[in-house]
Amino acid sequence: MPNDRFEVVIVGAGLSGVAAALTLARNGVEVLVIERGDFPGAKNLFGGILYSGVLADLVPKFWEKAPIERHIVNRRWVVLDVDSQVALDLKSAHFDKPPYNNTFTALRSRFDRWFAEQAEEEGALIICETTVEGLLTEGDRVVGVRTGRDDGDVFADCVILAEGANSLLSEAAGLRRKMTPGNRVNAVKEVLALPSEIIEDRFHLEGSQGAAVEYFGGAVKGMVGSAFIYTNRDSISVGVGCLIEDYLRSKTAPYELLDEFKAHSSVAPLLRGGETVEYATKMIPEDSYDDFSDLYAAGVMLVGDCAGLVNPSIHHEGTNLAMASGVFAAEAFLEAREKQDFSRSGLESYRNRLDASWVMQDLEHYRGTVDFLRANREFVDSYPRITVELMRDYFTVDDTPKAEVRRRLMRKVRDEVNFFRLVRQLWQARKTLV
């Protein structure tokens, strides 16, 4: 290491870690970011949507210089059964002008490198190909990290853990809840190369416009999760992500689920002719707000996926929460630095900032989403299937009188749906899904 002491050491050069480094470096803090990948972004994966409200504050008009793929003007939510689909489609010209609804597609291997360069230009030092093996402590305070290098101990006033969902350091130190099949999603994704003109034709786009399509119900065999297609500049990201416990319960491998989704009659035409140029897997935290630790201790703070800061609702927001937490952690350090107090109480303002922000307010509101879906599986299995069947049957054209069609549909609903259970579920869902 070029120096064995820094004011702040950040573990992980993902969005949360770099947001913290950028904020700290701009304020004159001596900060080191340690990344185990060959370069920032080499180990960082996501489905493909970059939510950018915080990023726009850090780098104004970033879309004019960052290697983003497309800005999203079309959001579509689709329910599949075996051979049909029902879709809700939103497309707005309002999303076609800056700041583009703060929603873009990106490829992390490109974008994260650029983002890290912004932090380096402000004075942050980023060292790659280095693994942090443990935390250094004095009493109950974290005072640095131990890396796999020969001269690997690095000391700091504060350590920010941005190690992602596979948060082994945080768990080993007792700073967060351990991973279980019930609080982790496993997602698999392929990137398929296609000419930009074909993408724009198939998804009804122009220029740098993009589309994000999410699929439920039969797309993931009634598991808690979803499938997706996101348009990049000259490729398409397609994938699935479900709770690990559901893969185990259904004895379904993620790659098998992805292959079946790609072969669906409503999906295959969108992907036709695509050449696989990337195949990746990612673990996503699905911690409930009720399961969060304090997310800080003496000399250490947890940010991003490492802290479990992912919105589990239909919004699927994670990147903006990650960057916000990195900024809040940096601001908390700056406050502690003024007092030269890096104790637990000295870093308490980090959690206070989170709690006062939209980050924790949203996570608190959606605190019961995963548990609700786990306990009311009709919402991910039978209700989507019935919805598709009802729509298909209602619009099937034959010689049956429309009054008889309506009676058949009503009988079907009565036979397959417990009305009073549905009413109770909808009442509960207003606080967890909407």
C-alpha positions as CSV (number, residue, x, y, z in Angstrom):
1,M,0.0,0.0,0.0
2,P,1.3,3.5,-0.8
3,N,0.3,4.6,2.7
4,D,-0.9,2.6,5.7
5,R,-3.2,5.2,7.1
6,F,-6.1,7.2,5.6
7,E,-8.9,9.1,7.2
8,V,-11.5,6.8,5.5
9,V,-11.2,3.4,4.0
10,I,-14.1,2.3,1.8
11,V,-14.5,-1.4,1.0
12,G,-16.0,-1.8,-2.5
13,A,-16.0,0.5,-5.6
14,G,-19.7,0.1,-6.4
15,L,-22.2,2.9,-6.5
16,S,-22.5,3.5,-2.8
17,G,-18.8,3.3,-2.1
18,V,-17.9,5.7,-5.0
19,A,-20.6,8.1,-4.0
20,A,-19.1,8.2,-0.5
21,A,-15.6,8.6,-1.9
22,L,-16.6,11.4,-4.3
23,T,-18.3,13.3,-1.5
24,L,-15.4,12.8,0.9
25,A,-12.7,13.7,-1.6
26,R,-14.5,16.9,-2.5
27,N,-14.4,17.9,1.1
28,G,-10.6,17.3,1.4
29,V,-10.8,13.9,3.1
30,E,-7.9,11.5,2.5
31,V,-9.9,8.5,1.3
32,L,-8.9,5.0,0.0
33,V,-11.3,2.8,-1.9
34,I,-10.4,-0.9,-2.0
35,E,-11.9,-3.0,-4.8
36,R,-11.4,-6.7,-5.3
37,G,-12.2,-6.6,-9.1
38,D,-9.8,-5.9,-11.8
39,F,-11.4,-2.4,-12.2
40,P,-14.4,-0.6,-10.7
41,G,-17.5,-2.4,-12.2
42,A,-15.7,-5.6,-13.0
43,K,-17.6,-7.4,-10.1
44,N,-20.6,-5.1,-10.0
45,L,-23.9,-6.3,-11.6
46,F,-27.5,-5.2,-11.7
47,G,-30.5,-5.8,-13.8
48,G,-30.0,-2.7,-15.8
49,I,-31.9,0.3,-14.5
50,L,-29.9,3.2,-13.1
51,Y,-32.1,5.4,-10.9
52,S,-30.2,8.7,-10.9
53,G,-31.7,11.4,-8.7
54,V,-28.7,11.3,-6.3
55,L,-26.3,11.0,-9.1
56,A,-27.6,14.1,-10.7
57,D,-26.8,16.0,-7.5
58,L,-23.3,14.6,-7.4
59,V,-22.6,15.1,-11.1
60,P,-25.0,17.6,-12.7
61,K,-26.1,16.8,-16.2
62,F,-24.2,13.5,-16.0
63,W,-26.2,12.1,-18.9
64,E,-24.2,14.4,-21.2
65,K,-20.9,12.7,-20.4
66,A,-21.5,9.4,-18.6
67,P,-21.6,6.1,-20.6
68,I,-25.3,5.5,-20.1
69,E,-27.2,3.3,-22.6
70,R,-30.7,4.8,-22.9
71,H,-33.1,6.9,-21.0
72,I,-36.4,5.1,-20.1
73,V,-39.5,6.5,-21.7
74,N,-41.6,3.3,-21.7
75,R,-42.3,1.2,-18.6
76,R,-44.4,-2.0,-19.0
77,W,-45.6,-4.5,-16.5
78,V,-46.7,-7.8,-17.9
79,V,-48.4,-10.9,-16.5
80,L,-47.8,-14.1,-18.4
81,D,-49.5,-17.5,-18.4
82,V,-48.5,-20.5,-20.6
83,D,-49.2,-18.8,-23.9
84,S,-50.7,-15.3,-23.3
85,Q,-50.0,-12.0,-21.7
86,V,-51.8,-9.0,-20.2
87,A,-49.9,-5.8,-19.9
88,L,-50.0,-2.3,-18.3
89,D,-48.1,0.1,-20.5
90,L,-46.8,3.6,-19.6
91,K,-45.1,5.8,-22.2
92,S,-44.7,9.5,-21.7
93,A,-43.1,12.4,-23.6
94,H,-42.5,13.9,-20.1
95,F,-39.8,11.2,-19.6
96,D,-38.1,12.2,-22.9
97,K,-36.6,15.4,-21.6
98,P,-34.0,16.2,-18.8
99,P,-33.7,14.8,-16.2
100,Y,-35.4,11.9,-18.1
101,N,-37.4,10.7,-15.0
102,N,-34.1,9.9,-13.4
103,T,-34.3,6.5,-15.0
104,F,-31.7,5.1,-17.4
105,T,-30.3,1.8,-18.6
106,A,-26.6,1.2,-18.0
107,L,-23.9,-1.5,-18.1
108,R,-22.0,-1.5,-14.9
109,S,-18.7,-2.5,-16.3
110,R,-18.7,0.8,-18.3
111,F,-20.6,3.1,-16.0
112,D,-18.8,2.3,-12.8
113,R,-15.4,2.9,-14.3
114,W,-16.6,6.4,-15.3
115,F,-18.1,7.1,-11.9
116,A,-14.9,6.0,-10.2
117,E,-12.9,8.3,-12.4
118,Q,-15.0,11.2,-11.1
119,A,-14.0,10.3,-7.5
120,E,-10.3,10.0,-8.6
121,E,-10.4,13.4,-10.2
122,E,-11.5,14.8,-6.9
123,G,-8.5,13.1,-5.1
124,A,-9.8,9.7,-4.0
125,L,-7.4,6.8,-4.3
126,I,-8.8,3.6,-5.7
127,I,-6.8,0.4,-5.5
128,C,-8.2,-2.7,-7.4
129,E,-7.4,-6.4,-7.4
130,T,-7.2,-6.3,-3.6
131,T,-9.4,-8.3,-1.2
132,V,-10.2,-7.1,2.3
133,E,-10.0,-10.2,4.5
134,G,-11.1,-8.7,7.8
135,L,-11.6,-5.6,10.0
136,L,-9.0,-4.3,12.4
137,T,-10.3,-3.4,15.8
138,E,-9.2,-1.9,19.1
139,G,-11.7,-2.7,21.8
140,D,-15.1,-2.3,20.3
141,R,-14.0,0.2,17.6
142,V,-13.0,-0.6,14.0
143,V,-9.7,1.1,13.2
144,G,-8.9,-0.3,9.7
145,V,-8.9,-3.3,7.4
146,R,-6.7,-6.3,6.7
147,T,-6.1,-7.0,3.0
148,G,-4.5,-9.9,1.2
149,R,-1.4,-7.9,0.3
150,D,1.9,-8.5,2.0
151,D,1.7,-5.0,3.5
152,G,-2.0,-5.3,3.8
153,D,-3.0,-3.6,7.1
154,V,-4.5,-0.2,6.5
155,F,-5.6,2.0,9.3
156,A,-8.3,4.7,9.3
157,D,-10.5,6.9,11.4
158,C,-13.5,5.3,9.8
159,V,-14.3,2.3,7.6
160,I,-17.3,2.4,5.2
161,L,-18.4,-1.1,4.1
162,A,-19.8,-1.1,0.6
163,E,-19.1,-4.8,0.0
164,G,-22.5,-5.6,-1.7
165,A,-25.1,-8.2,-0.8
166,N,-22.5,-10.9,-0.2
167,S,-21.6,-9.0,3.0
168,L,-19.2,-11.4,4.6
169,L,-17.2,-8.8,6.5
170,S,-20.3,-7.1,8.0
171,E,-21.8,-10.5,9.0
172,A,-18.5,-11.7,10.5
173,A,-18.3,-8.6,12.6
174,G,-21.9,-9.0,13.8
175,L,-22.9,-5.7,12.0
176,R,-25.8,-7.1,10.1
177,R,-28.2,-10.1,9.9
178,K,-26.8,-13.2,8.3
179,M,-27.8,-14.3,4.8
180,T,-30.6,-16.9,4.4
181,P,-32.5,-18.3,1.4
182,G,-35.4,-16.2,2.6
183,N,-33.7,-12.8,2.6
184,R,-31.7,-13.1,-0.7
185,V,-32.8,-13.0,-4.3
186,N,-30.7,-14.7,-6.9
187,A,-30.9,-13.1,-10.3
188,V,-29.4,-14.3,-13.6
189,K,-29.0,-12.1,-16.6
190,E,-27.9,-12.3,-20.2
191,V,-26.9,-9.4,-22.4
192,L,-27.9,-10.1,-26.0
193,A,-26.3,-8.0,-28.8
194,L,-28.7,-6.6,-31.3
195,P,-28.3,-3.7,-33.8
196,S,-29.8,-0.5,-32.3
197,E,-32.2,-0.1,-35.3
198,I,-33.7,-3.5,-34.5
199,I,-34.1,-2.7,-30.8
200,E,-35.8,0.6,-31.7
201,D,-38.1,-1.0,-34.1
202,R,-39.2,-3.9,-31.8
203,F,-39.7,-1.7,-28.8
204,H,-41.1,1.4,-30.7
205,L,-38.3,3.7,-29.7
206,E,-36.5,6.6,-31.3
207,G,-32.9,7.7,-30.8
208,S,-31.7,7.2,-27.3
209,Q,-35.1,6.3,-25.9
210,G,-35.3,3.1,-23.9
211,A,-37.8,0.6,-22.5
212,A,-38.1,-1.4,-19.3
213,V,-40.4,-4.4,-19.3
214,E,-41.1,-6.5,-16.2
215,Y,-42.9,-9.8,-16.1
216,F,-44.7,-11.6,-13.3
217,G,-46.9,-14.7,-12.7
218,G,-46.1,-17.5,-15.2
219,A,-42.9,-15.7,-16.2
220,V,-41.4,-16.9,-12.9
221,K,-43.6,-19.9,-12.2
222,G,-45.5,-18.2,-9.4
223,M,-42.4,-17.5,-7.4
224,V,-41.7,-14.3,-5.4
225,G,-39.8,-12.4,-8.0
226,S,-39.9,-11.2,-11.6
227,A,-38.4,-11.4,-15.0
228,F,-37.2,-8.4,-17.1
229,I,-36.1,-7.0,-20.4
230,Y,-34.2,-3.7,-20.5
231,T,-33.0,-2.1,-23.7
232,N,-29.4,-0.9,-24.0
233,R,-27.9,1.1,-26.9
234,D,-27.0,-2.0,-29.0
235,S,-28.0,-4.8,-26.7
236,I,-30.8,-6.1,-24.6
237,S,-30.6,-7.2,-20.9
238,V,-32.9,-10.1,-20.2
239,G,-33.1,-11.9,-16.8
240,V,-35.0,-13.4,-13.9
241,G,-34.7,-12.9,-10.2
242,C,-36.5,-14.8,-7.4
243,L,-36.1,-15.6,-3.7
244,I,-33.6,-18.3,-3.2
245,E,-36.0,-20.2,-1.0
246,D,-38.5,-20.4,-3.9
247,Y,-35.9,-21.9,-6.2
248,L,-35.2,-24.5,-3.6
249,R,-38.9,-25.1,-2.9
250,S,-39.8,-25.5,-6.6
251,K,-36.5,-27.4,-7.4
252,T,-35.9,-24.9,-10.2
253,A,-32.5,-23.7,-11.2
254,P,-32.3,-20.0,-12.1
255,Y,-30.8,-20.7,-15.6
256,E,-33.6,-23.1,-16.3
257,L,-36.2,-20.4,-15.4
258,L,-34.4,-17.9,-17.6
259,D,-34.4,-20.3,-20.6
260,E,-38.1,-21.0,-20.2
261,F,-38.8,-17.3,-20.0
262,K,-36.8,-16.5,-23.1
263,A,-38.7,-19.2,-25.0
264,H,-42.2,-17.9,-24.1
265,S,-44.2,-16.9,-27.2
266,S,-44.6,-13.3,-26.0
267,V,-40.9,-13.0,-25.3
268,A,-39.0,-14.9,-27.9
269,P,-39.8,-12.4,-30.8
270,L,-38.3,-9.6,-28.8
271,L,-35.0,-11.5,-28.5
272,R,-34.8,-13.1,-31.9
273,G,-31.4,-12.9,-33.5
274,G,-29.6,-11.7,-30.3
275,E,-26.1,-13.0,-29.6
276,T,-25.2,-13.6,-26.0
277,V,-22.2,-11.4,-25.1
278,E,-22.5,-11.6,-21.3
279,Y,-24.0,-14.0,-18.8
280,A,-24.0,-13.0,-15.1
281,T,-25.5,-13.7,-11.8
282,K,-26.1,-11.5,-8.8
283,M,-27.4,-11.8,-5.2
284,I,-29.8,-9.1,-4.1
285,P,-30.7,-8.4,-0.5
286,E,-34.4,-8.6,0.5
287,D,-34.1,-7.6,4.1
288,S,-37.1,-6.2,5.8
289,Y,-37.0,-2.8,7.4
290,D,-37.7,-4.6,10.7
291,D,-34.5,-6.7,10.3
292,F,-32.1,-3.8,9.8
293,S,-29.3,-3.4,12.3
294,D,-28.2,0.1,13.3
295,L,-26.0,0.1,10.2
296,Y,-23.2,1.7,12.1
297,A,-20.9,1.1,15.0
298,A,-17.7,2.7,16.4
299,G,-15.5,3.4,13.5
300,V,-17.7,1.8,10.8
301,M,-20.8,2.4,8.6
302,L,-22.6,0.1,6.2
303,V,-24.0,1.4,2.9
304,G,-25.8,0.2,-0.2
305,D,-26.6,-3.5,-0.7
306,C,-24.3,-4.3,2.2
307,A,-26.8,-2.5,4.5
308,G,-29.8,-4.1,2.7
309,L,-31.0,-0.9,1.2
310,V,-33.1,-2.2,-1.7
311,N,-36.8,-1.3,-2.2
312,P,-38.5,-4.7,-2.5
313,S,-41.7,-3.3,-4.1
314,I,-42.7,-3.1,-7.7
315,H,-40.4,0.0,-8.0
316,H,-37.3,-2.3,-7.5
317,E,-35.1,0.7,-6.7
318,G,-31.6,0.1,-5.4
319,T,-29.1,2.3,-7.2
320,N,-30.5,5.5,-5.9
321,L,-30.7,4.2,-2.3
322,A,-27.1,3.0,-2.6
323,M,-25.8,6.4,-3.7
324,A,-27.9,8.2,-1.1
325,S,-26.5,6.0,1.7
326,G,-23.0,6.7,0.5
327,V,-23.5,10.4,0.5
328,F,-25.1,10.2,4.0
329,A,-22.2,8.2,5.3
330,A,-19.7,10.7,4.0
331,E,-21.7,13.6,5.6
332,A,-21.8,11.7,8.9
333,F,-18.0,11.3,8.8
334,L,-17.5,15.0,8.0
335,E,-19.6,15.8,11.1
336,A,-17.7,13.4,13.2
337,R,-14.4,14.7,11.9
338,E,-15.2,18.2,13.1
339,K,-15.5,16.8,16.6
340,Q,-12.8,14.2,16.2
341,D,-15.3,11.7,17.5
342,F,-15.5,8.4,15.6
343,S,-17.2,6.5,18.3
344,R,-20.6,4.9,17.9
345,S,-22.3,8.0,19.2
346,G,-20.1,10.2,16.9
347,L,-21.3,8.3,13.8
348,E,-25.0,8.2,14.9
349,S,-25.9,11.0,12.6
350,Y,-25.5,8.5,9.7
351,R,-28.6,6.6,10.8
352,N,-30.4,9.8,11.7
353,R,-29.8,11.0,8.1
354,L,-31.1,7.8,6.7
355,D,-34.2,7.8,8.9
356,A,-35.0,11.4,8.0
357,S,-34.8,10.7,4.3
358,W,-37.0,9.2,1.6
359,V,-34.7,6.1,1.8
360,M,-35.9,4.8,5.1
361,Q,-39.4,6.3,4.7
362,D,-39.9,4.2,1.6
363,L,-38.3,1.1,3.1
364,E,-40.5,1.4,6.2
365,H,-43.6,1.7,4.1
366,Y,-42.7,-1.4,2.1
367,R,-41.4,-3.3,5.1
368,G,-43.9,-6.1,4.7
369,T,-43.8,-6.6,1.0
370,V,-41.9,-9.9,0.8
371,D,-43.6,-11.4,3.9
372,F,-47.0,-10.5,2.4
373,L,-46.2,-12.2,-0.9
374,R,-44.8,-15.2,0.9
375,A,-48.0,-15.5,2.9
376,N,-50.4,-14.7,0.1
377,R,-49.0,-16.6,-2.9
378,E,-52.2,-16.0,-4.9
379,F,-50.7,-12.6,-5.8
380,V,-47.7,-14.2,-7.5
381,D,-49.4,-17.4,-8.8
382,S,-53.2,-17.9,-9.1
383,Y,-54.4,-14.2,-9.3
384,P,-52.1,-13.4,-12.3
385,R,-53.1,-16.6,-14.0
386,I,-56.8,-15.9,-13.5
387,T,-56.4,-12.4,-14.7
388,V,-54.9,-13.5,-18.0
389,E,-57.5,-16.2,-18.4
390,L,-60.4,-13.8,-17.8
391,M,-59.1,-11.2,-20.2
392,R,-58.5,-13.8,-22.9
393,D,-61.9,-15.5,-22.5
394,Y,-63.7,-12.1,-22.4
395,F,-62.2,-11.0,-25.7
396,T,-62.4,-14.4,-27.4
397,V,-64.7,-14.0,-30.4
398,D,-67.2,-16.8,-31.2
399,D,-71.0,-17.3,-31.4
400,T,-71.5,-17.2,-27.6
401,P,-73.8,-14.4,-26.5
402,K,-71.9,-11.8,-24.5
403,A,-74.3,-12.2,-21.5
404,E,-73.4,-15.9,-21.4
405,V,-69.7,-15.0,-21.6
406,R,-70.1,-12.7,-18.6
407,R,-71.9,-15.4,-16.6
408,R,-69.1,-17.9,-17.3
409,L,-66.5,-15.5,-16.2
410,M,-68.4,-14.7,-13.0
411,R,-68.7,-18.5,-12.3
412,K,-65.0,-18.9,-12.8
413,V,-64.2,-16.1,-10.4
414,R,-66.6,-17.6,-7.8
415,D,-65.1,-21.1,-8.2
416,E,-61.4,-20.0,-8.0
417,V,-61.4,-16.9,-5.7
418,N,-62.3,-16.8,-2.1
419,F,-64.1,-13.4,-2.1
420,F,-63.7,-12.6,1.6
421,R,-60.0,-13.7,1.6
422,L,-59.4,-11.4,-1.4
423,V,-61.0,-8.4,0.4
424,R,-58.8,-9.0,3.4
425,Q,-55.7,-9.4,1.2
426,L,-56.4,-6.2,-0.7
427,W,-56.9,-4.3,2.6
428,Q,-53.5,-5.5,3.8
429,A,-51.9,-4.9,0.4
430,R,-52.6,-1.2,0.5
431,K,-49.8,-0.9,3.1
432,T,-47.3,-3.3,1.5
433,L,-47.7,-3.3,-2.2
434,V,-49.0,0.2,-3.3
